[in-house]
């Protein structure tokens, strides 16, 4: 039984490890004649299947941790329904939480002559300029794919590139979603001020938005809390700092493809041992520190009504977290070394 598969202890700081599970356009829009989107190359790059997603799931299972995987499904217009399903089934076999992620750029593949389309204009990868009715149509197609997969209907959503808009939340509400994690100000500042929240859950059109956790690295540089962008030392500092402040649940952002890398000289795809080690240390730390508890977006959705009531009553302001210079410098050093070896 996974450690965070039971009831939520409200006396502990909640932590969610979230992975965006998405395939890559792989330069196909810039060079449609010679490039094509890729899937297996980033989820299971080697024939034995021991690198990529499998490495992530092995670590989570070893620590009995349930994470949330936001599965991108619009890629089905290029790959068909079965490609992502293969990996979603692998996640489900390891008792992970599966929710919805979308990158609207994949909609271009509904066009038979998509190569001509991408040559003549930029491909949009968000819902800017899209009305609620059309967003509902796209998300309904996504829910149909989940139904065809015979996978539980998602209750949480993450916007591609963390580019949300108010009409999106209206659409999510209409379709029965409960929570979202689509905001992180260091990555993108939403055009609508109502969505500009930092480390505080907010109610947006009946959807509870749990933003990706952000902080000031070295006290100056605004960053999202990610596994690939933060050393374990820096992640640990953000986590312990959050105990002193009234933040919403800590949401850590990651992507499946960040756990492999190409060696700079040979070009061979290998494990990203630095990021895998960070994930391993993170799981071990949270499990051993009684002040924290892992949770998932599915579990948060069960608490959504209570959370919204509390947020409406409290009207809390944004909350800033920061790390000292030494932690930020160690992250920069570690990441630079990882780029070359």
Secondary structure by P-SEA (a helix, b strand, c coil): cccccccccccbbbbbbcccccccccccccccccbbbbccccccccccccccaaaaaaaaaaabbbbbbbccccccccccccaaaaaaaaaaaabbbbbbbbccccccccccaaaaaaacbbbbcccccccaaaaaaaaaaaaaaaaaaccccccbbbcccccccaaaaaaaaaaccccccccccccccccccccccccbbbbccccccccccccccccccccccccccccaaaaaaaaaaaaacccccbbbbbbccccccccccccbbbbaaaaaaaaaaaaaaaaacccbbbbcaaaaaaaaaaaaaaaaaacccbbbbbccaaaaaaaaaaaaaaacc
